[in-house]
Amino acid sequence: MTPRRKKRLGIVLAIFFGIATTVGLMLYALNQNMDLFYTPTEIVNGKPDGTKPEVGQRLRIGGMVVPGSVSRDSQSLRVSFDLNDVGPKVTVVYDGILPDLFREGQGIVAQGVLLDATTIEAFEVLAKHDEDYVPTEIAEAMKKTHEPLQYTKEQKQGSNQ
């Protein structure tokens, strides 16, 4: 091999390893910032493939606020409430101002850290105003595990009055 070819090979190898290192570092950084979505049932029982979130893991959780479960601290902005979908409930603790549209029976999505098997400390809570709103992630998760409710025309009209 001539010295010129050795030099070219060295440059090509250096570029290849530089790109490989850059891609590896990017994937490592993205993996740490990735928030996986869970429903309350999936947090307690695990996903269908058997994976469960670990304590300390960042995640997003979506569900309906359980009526009568909202508890506010009178000395601070700390609020705790329960979320459920169709199974077990999970407690969410949030320190901050809740969205104006937050209320019991409302569908919400919270982003936070898993403190223990059924408690999440949220740093963001999102709510939607429509009374029929169910976050898309919750709707998809509920479709996977449960059959949707079928209402007759009379039942729908009765609930709208």
Secondary structure, DSSP 8 states (H G I E B T S, - for coil): --HHHHHHHHHHHHHHHHHHHHHHHHHHHHHHH--EEE-HHHHHH--TTS----TT-EEEEEEEE-TT--EE-TTSSEEEEEEESSS-EEEEEEES---TT--TT-EEEEEEEEEETTEEEEEEEEE-S-TT---HHHHHHHHHHS------HHHHHHHH-
